Amino acid sequence: MQIQAVDYLVHFSNILLLISYSVRDILWLRWFAVAAALTNMPYFLLQHTVLWPPVLWALVFTAINLYQISRIYLERRPVVLSADEQRLYELGFQSLRPREFVSLTLVGEWKNATAGERILIEGEPVARLCVPITGRAYVDKQGQRIGTLEPGHILGTALALTGAPSPVNATFSEPARYMSWPLSSLRAFVDKRPELRVMLQGLVSRDLAGKLERLLS
């Protein structure tokens, strides 16, 4: 059986497919799959009777892979944080990947607080989690001051976990800038991302441990 020059395209295409199955990076896998499909198409087009079905399917697979490749490149773009986001990230969210962190901030909203504004109200349920990046908040119960919370501390964590009314007030003692996450939006967000839920639980645990250590000292 005589092998024609065009037949080598089929062999080369299958070699590219074999390489695509051997790489670990999904981006490279898709690029090799595109190259294999494009290499195969001339073989079908140069037959005495053009084999249109495999050509059309090769075009479909190529289009799908090119679409997914574009999505991968978009997802891998360097993440540029704003000044507020960078500050918040450095204060306690460095265990998250920057892109995950940006997704988390999109669930909440930035707010400015004035001196004397309450973020937790004694006897009322907690409806949101807040993390100040500037400004301190003092905690008091029935008018007696208990302690001070610094920027980076998560306000309302334990209460949000238990669903109990707040036993204390938390009031900003100076103008502040903070990130606020409504609990309903935050729960819906982490329910779709189990791996991120584990990371956030770790952040909450470290935050609670830090507050306890601060109170004991």
BALOBA-1460 file (C-alpha; in Angstrom, 3 decimals):
// residues 217
<rec num="1" residu="m" x="0.000" y="0.000" z="0.000"/>
<rec num="2" residu="q" x="1.496" y="3.295" z="-1.114"/>
<rec num="3" residu="i" x="1.301" y="6.176" z="1.357"/>
<rec num="4" residu="q" x="0.531" y="9.491" z="-0.257"/>
<rec num="5" residu="a" x="1.912" y="12.782" z="1.045"/>
<rec num="6" residu="v" x="-1.493" y="13.855" z="2.261"/>
<rec num="7" residu="d" x="-1.701" y="10.747" z="4.444"/>
<rec num="8" residu="y" x="1.105" y="12.109" z="6.588"/>
<rec num="9" residu="l" x="-1.257" y="14.828" z="7.723"/>
<rec num="10" residu="v" x="-3.414" y="12.198" z="9.435"/>
<rec num="11" residu="h" x="-0.394" y="10.742" z="11.218"/>
<rec num="12" residu="f" x="0.815" y="14.180" z="12.274"/>
<rec num="13" residu="s" x="-2.678" y="15.107" z="13.478"/>
<rec num="14" residu="n" x="-2.864" y="11.999" z="15.655"/>
<rec num="15" residu="i" x="0.589" y="12.701" z="17.065"/>
<rec num="16" residu="l" x="-0.682" y="16.132" z="18.100"/>
<rec num="17" residu="l" x="-3.720" y="14.519" z="19.721"/>
<rec num="18" residu="l" x="-1.449" y="12.114" z="21.576"/>
<rec num="19" residu="i" x="0.580" y="15.051" z="22.874"/>
<rec num="20" residu="s" x="-2.611" y="16.846" z="23.942"/>
<rec num="21" residu="y" x="-3.613" y="13.839" z="26.056"/>
<rec num="22" residu="s" x="-0.161" y="13.861" z="27.680"/>
<rec num="23" residu="v" x="-0.032" y="17.479" z="28.884"/>
<rec num="24" residu="r" x="-1.408" y="18.517" z="32.259"/>
<rec num="25" residu="d" x="-2.225" y="22.128" z="31.494"/>
<rec num="26" residu="i" x="-5.740" y="22.388" z="30.056"/>
<rec num="27" residu="l" x="-4.674" y="25.398" z="27.972"/>
<rec num="28" residu="w" x="-1.977" y="23.442" z="26.174"/>
<rec num="29" residu="l" x="-4.347" y="20.492" z="25.754"/>
<rec num="30" residu="r" x="-6.827" y="22.705" z="23.924"/>
<rec num="31" residu="w" x="-4.170" y="24.315" z="21.728"/>
<rec num="32" residu="f" x="-2.872" y="20.902" z="20.647"/>
<rec num="33" residu="a" x="-6.452" y="19.777" z="19.982"/>
<rec num="34" residu="v" x="-6.985" y="22.818" z="17.743"/>
<rec num="35" residu="a" x="-3.739" y="22.131" z="15.883"/>
<rec num="36" residu="a" x="-4.718" y="18.484" z="15.406"/>
<rec num="37" residu="a" x="-8.136" y="19.417" z="13.987"/>
<rec num="38" residu="l" x="-6.682" y="22.013" z="11.597"/>
<rec num="39" residu="t" x="-4.001" y="19.579" z="10.450"/>
<rec num="40" residu="n" x="-6.589" y="16.916" z="9.756"/>
<rec num="41" residu="m" x="-8.902" y="19.075" z="7.664"/>
<rec num="42" residu="p" x="-6.699" y="19.264" z="4.505"/>
<rec num="43" residu="y" x="-6.740" y="15.452" z="4.373"/>
<rec num="44" residu="f" x="-10.543" y="15.424" z="4.125"/>
<rec num="45" residu="l" x="-10.599" y="18.338" z="1.683"/>
<rec num="46" residu="l" x="-8.051" y="16.788" z="-0.724"/>
<rec num="47" residu="q" x="-9.876" y="13.521" z="-1.241"/>
<rec num="48" residu="h" x="-11.384" y="12.791" z="-4.668"/>
<rec num="49" residu="t" x="-14.743" y="13.353" z="-3.002"/>
<rec num="50" residu="v" x="-14.497" y="15.980" z="-0.300"/>
<rec num="51" residu="l" x="-15.453" y="14.515" z="3.083"/>
<rec num="52" residu="w" x="-17.578" y="17.360" z="4.383"/>
<rec num="53" residu="p" x="-18.978" y="15.760" z="7.581"/>
<rec num="54" residu="p" x="-15.556" y="15.341" z="9.278"/>
<rec num="55" residu="v" x="-14.533" y="18.816" z="8.044"/>
<rec num="56" residu="l" x="-17.631" y="20.374" z="9.597"/>
<rec num="57" residu="w" x="-17.159" y="18.501" z="12.869"/>
<rec num="58" residu="a" x="-13.497" y="19.549" z="12.973"/>
<rec num="59" residu="l" x="-14.620" y="23.168" z="12.591"/>
<rec num="60" residu="v" x="-17.146" y="22.736" z="15.405"/>
<rec num="61" residu="f" x="-14.531" y="21.253" z="17.767"/>
<rec num="62" residu="t" x="-12.053" y="23.974" z="16.788"/>
<rec num="63" residu="a" x="-14.588" y="26.733" z="17.495"/>
<rec num="64" residu="i" x="-15.437" y="25.236" z="20.895"/>
<rec num="65" residu="n" x="-11.777" y="24.898" z="21.857"/>
<rec num="66" residu="l" x="-10.950" y="28.441" z="20.717"/>
<rec num="67" residu="y" x="-13.849" y="29.768" z="22.800"/>
<rec num="68" residu="q" x="-12.627" y="27.896" z="25.878"/>
<rec num="69" residu="i" x="-9.067" y="29.069" z="25.219"/>
<rec num="70" residu="s" x="-10.234" y="32.686" z="25.199"/>
<rec num="71" residu="r" x="-12.013" y="32.113" z="28.527"/>
<rec num="72" residu="i" x="-8.871" y="30.612" z="30.054"/>
<rec num="73" residu="y" x="-6.800" y="33.603" z="28.963"/>
<rec num="74" residu="l" x="-9.377" y="35.966" z="30.456"/>
<rec num="75" residu="e" x="-9.344" y="34.035" z="33.741"/>
<rec num="76" residu="r" x="-5.550" y="34.067" z="33.849"/>
<rec num="77" residu="r" x="-5.178" y="37.786" z="33.315"/>
<rec num="78" residu="p" x="-3.262" y="39.469" z="36.142"/>
<rec num="79" residu="v" x="-5.638" y="40.772" z="38.789"/>
<rec num="80" residu="v" x="-5.297" y="44.476" z="39.528"/>
<rec num="81" residu="l" x="-6.665" y="45.466" z="42.936"/>
<rec num="82" residu="s" x="-7.820" y="48.934" z="43.851"/>
<rec num="83" residu="a" x="-6.168" y="50.672" z="46.814"/>
<rec num="84" residu="d" x="-9.060" y="49.673" z="49.116"/>
<rec num="85" residu="e" x="-9.063" y="46.083" z="47.858"/>
<rec num="86" residu="q" x="-5.283" y="45.812" z="48.289"/>
<rec num="87" residu="r" x="-5.549" y="47.085" z="51.857"/>
<rec num="88" residu="l" x="-8.339" y="44.635" z="52.692"/>
<rec num="89" residu="y" x="-6.455" y="41.763" z="51.050"/>
<rec num="90" residu="e" x="-3.312" y="42.477" z="53.080"/>
<rec num="91" residu="l" x="-5.284" y="42.758" z="56.335"/>
<rec num="92" residu="g" x="-6.397" y="39.123" z="56.346"/>
<rec num="93" residu="f" x="-7.394" y="37.604" z="53.020"/>
<rec num="94" residu="q" x="-4.015" y="36.579" z="51.646"/>
<rec num="95" residu="s" x="-4.912" y="32.887" z="51.868"/>
<rec num="96" residu="l" x="-7.324" y="33.495" z="48.961"/>
<rec num="97" residu="r" x="-6.146" y="33.751" z="45.391"/>
<rec num="98" residu="p" x="-6.495" y="37.325" z="44.106"/>
<rec num="99" residu="r" x="-9.205" y="36.369" z="41.606"/>
<rec num="100" residu="e" x="-11.213" y="34.579" z="44.334"/>
<rec num="101" residu="f" x="-10.791" y="37.620" z="46.562"/>
<rec num="102" residu="v" x="-12.100" y="39.956" z="43.847"/>
<rec num="103" residu="s" x="-15.130" y="37.685" z="43.362"/>
<rec num="104" residu="l" x="-15.767" y="37.859" z="47.105"/>
<rec num="105" residu="t" x="-15.602" y="41.662" z="47.172"/>
<rec num="106" residu="l" x="-18.118" y="41.864" z="44.333"/>
<rec num="107" residu="v" x="-20.695" y="40.224" z="46.637"/>
<rec num="108" residu="g" x="-20.327" y="43.054" z="49.153"/>
<rec num="109" residu="e" x="-20.082" y="46.811" z="48.971"/>
<rec num="110" residu="w" x="-17.744" y="49.490" z="50.244"/>
<rec num="111" residu="k" x="-19.130" y="51.873" z="52.850"/>
<rec num="112" residu="n" x="-17.928" y="54.921" z="54.736"/>
<rec num="113" residu="a" x="-18.772" y="55.305" z="58.415"/>
<rec num="114" residu="t" x="-18.773" y="58.389" z="60.585"/>
<rec num="115" residu="a" x="-17.585" y="58.510" z="64.178"/>
<rec num="116" residu="g" x="-20.349" y="57.147" z="66.401"/>
<rec num="117" residu="e" x="-21.953" y="54.947" z="63.748"/>
<rec num="118" residu="r" x="-23.002" y="51.549" z="65.101"/>
<rec num="119" residu="i" x="-22.202" y="48.426" z="63.140"/>
<rec num="120" residu="l" x="-23.647" y="45.996" z="65.734"/>
<rec num="121" residu="i" x="-26.659" y="46.833" z="67.870"/>
<rec num="122" residu="e" x="-27.280" y="45.093" z="71.184"/>
<rec num="123" residu="g" x="-30.325" y="42.806" z="71.048"/>
<rec num="124" residu="e" x="-30.682" y="42.882" z="67.254"/>
<rec num="125" residu="p" x="-29.776" y="40.060" z="64.832"/>
<rec num="126" residu="v" x="-26.692" y="40.420" z="62.645"/>
<rec num="127" residu="a" x="-27.601" y="40.937" z="59.005"/>
<rec num="128" residu="r" x="-24.118" y="41.495" z="57.598"/>
<rec num="129" residu="l" x="-20.413" y="40.920" z="58.107"/>
<rec num="130" residu="c" x="-18.118" y="43.935" z="58.039"/>
<rec num="131" residu="v" x="-14.360" y="44.360" z="57.832"/>
<rec num="132" residu="p" x="-12.974" y="47.869" z="58.334"/>
<rec num="133" residu="i" x="-9.777" y="48.822" z="56.532"/>
<rec num="134" residu="t" x="-9.474" y="52.109" z="58.401"/>
<rec num="135" residu="g" x="-10.929" y="53.260" z="61.703"/>
<rec num="136" residu="r" x="-11.336" y="51.509" z="65.042"/>
<rec num="137" residu="a" x="-14.553" y="50.303" z="66.624"/>
<rec num="138" residu="y" x="-15.188" y="49.906" z="70.336"/>
<rec num="139" residu="v" x="-17.396" y="47.187" z="71.796"/>
<rec num="140" residu="d" x="-19.665" y="47.878" z="74.764"/>
<rec num="141" residu="k" x="-22.430" y="46.054" z="76.643"/>
<rec num="142" residu="q" x="-25.082" y="48.037" z="78.482"/>
<rec num="143" residu="g" x="-22.859" y="51.108" z="78.347"/>
<rec num="144" residu="q" x="-19.735" y="49.367" z="79.661"/>
<rec num="145" residu="r" x="-16.859" y="49.264" z="77.220"/>
<rec num="146" residu="i" x="-15.423" y="45.777" z="76.665"/>
<rec num="147" residu="g" x="-12.719" y="46.212" z="74.067"/>
<rec num="148" residu="t" x="-11.567" y="47.716" z="70.777"/>
<rec num="149" residu="l" x="-11.545" y="46.181" z="67.322"/>
<rec num="150" residu="e" x="-8.788" y="47.170" z="64.915"/>
<rec num="151" residu="p" x="-8.917" y="47.399" z="61.104"/>
<rec num="152" residu="g" x="-8.910" y="43.910" z="59.615"/>
<rec num="153" residu="h" x="-11.132" y="42.353" z="62.284"/>
<rec num="154" residu="i" x="-14.365" y="40.804" z="61.041"/>
<rec num="155" residu="l" x="-17.357" y="42.304" z="62.840"/>
<rec num="156" residu="g" x="-20.227" y="39.924" z="63.563"/>
<rec num="157" residu="t" x="-18.622" y="36.568" z="62.770"/>
<rec num="158" residu="a" x="-19.635" y="34.535" z="65.807"/>
<rec num="159" residu="l" x="-23.110" y="36.043" z="65.849"/>
<rec num="160" residu="a" x="-23.626" y="35.351" z="62.164"/>
<rec num="161" residu="l" x="-22.633" y="31.710" z="62.688"/>
<rec num="162" residu="t" x="-25.029" y="31.191" z="65.593"/>
<rec num="163" residu="g" x="-27.883" y="33.398" z="64.358"/>
<rec num="164" residu="a" x="-28.250" y="34.827" z="67.866"/>
<rec num="165" residu="p" x="-29.031" y="38.513" z="68.536"/>
<rec num="166" residu="s" x="-25.992" y="40.638" z="69.228"/>
<rec num="167" residu="p" x="-25.240" y="40.830" z="72.976"/>
<rec num="168" residu="v" x="-23.058" y="43.926" z="72.426"/>
<rec num="169" residu="n" x="-22.829" y="47.186" z="70.540"/>
<rec num="170" residu="a" x="-19.970" y="47.836" z="68.138"/>
<rec num="171" residu="t" x="-19.482" y="51.518" z="67.346"/>
<rec num="172" residu="f" x="-16.878" y="53.253" z="65.224"/>
<rec num="173" residu="s" x="-14.881" y="55.679" z="67.347"/>
<rec num="174" residu="e" x="-13.608" y="57.544" z="64.278"/>
<rec num="175" residu="p" x="-14.408" y="57.885" z="60.562"/>
<rec num="176" residu="a" x="-13.922" y="54.523" z="58.885"/>
<rec num="177" residu="r" x="-13.942" y="52.762" z="55.553"/>
<rec num="178" residu="y" x="-15.198" y="49.191" z="55.515"/>
<rec num="179" residu="m" x="-16.419" y="46.318" z="53.358"/>
<rec num="180" residu="s" x="-19.933" y="45.061" z="54.106"/>
<rec num="181" residu="w" x="-21.302" y="41.654" z="53.063"/>
<rec num="182" residu="p" x="-25.047" y="40.958" z="53.489"/>
<rec num="183" residu="l" x="-25.327" y="37.494" z="55.040"/>
<rec num="184" residu="s" x="-27.875" y="36.260" z="52.490"/>
<rec num="185" residu="s" x="-25.644" y="37.195" z="49.555"/>
<rec num="186" residu="l" x="-22.551" y="35.793" z="51.242"/>
<rec num="187" residu="r" x="-24.227" y="32.439" z="51.975"/>
<rec num="188" residu="a" x="-25.464" y="32.140" z="48.383"/>
<rec num="189" residu="f" x="-21.950" y="32.924" z="47.165"/>
<rec num="190" residu="v" x="-20.105" y="30.317" z="49.256"/>
<rec num="191" residu="d" x="-22.778" y="27.657" z="48.684"/>
<rec num="192" residu="k" x="-21.709" y="27.612" z="45.028"/>
<rec num="193" residu="r" x="-18.008" y="27.404" z="45.948"/>
<rec num="194" residu="p" x="-17.346" y="24.650" z="48.524"/>
<rec num="195" residu="e" x="-13.560" y="25.052" z="48.289"/>
<rec num="196" residu="l" x="-13.857" y="28.758" z="49.031"/>
<rec num="197" residu="r" x="-16.148" y="28.025" z="51.979"/>
<rec num="198" residu="v" x="-13.329" y="26.039" z="53.642"/>
<rec num="199" residu="m" x="-10.878" y="28.929" z="53.184"/>
<rec num="200" residu="l" x="-13.341" y="31.448" z="54.596"/>
<rec num="201" residu="q" x="-14.035" y="29.221" z="57.587"/>
<rec num="202" residu="g" x="-10.296" y="29.212" z="58.256"/>
<rec num="203" residu="l" x="-10.233" y="33.016" z="58.076"/>
<rec num="204" residu="v" x="-13.150" y="33.258" z="60.515"/>
<rec num="205" residu="s" x="-11.470" y="30.842" z="62.940"/>
<rec num="206" residu="r" x="-8.246" y="32.856" z="62.917"/>
<rec num="207" residu="d" x="-10.203" y="36.072" z="63.388"/>
<rec num="208" residu="l" x="-12.074" y="34.670" z="66.413"/>
<rec num="209" residu="a" x="-8.830" y="33.374" z="67.904"/>
<rec num="210" residu="g" x="-7.216" y="36.773" z="67.451"/>
<rec num="211" residu="k" x="-10.118" y="38.538" z="69.179"/>
<rec num="212" residu="l" x="-10.029" y="36.090" z="72.088"/>
<rec num="213" residu="e" x="-6.283" y="36.560" z="72.492"/>
<rec num="214" residu="r" x="-6.740" y="40.338" z="72.422"/>
<rec num="215" residu="l" x="-9.436" y="40.212" z="75.117"/>
<rec num="216" residu="l" x="-7.349" y="37.931" z="77.346"/>
<rec num="217" residu="s" x="-4.337" y="40.195" z="77.044"/>
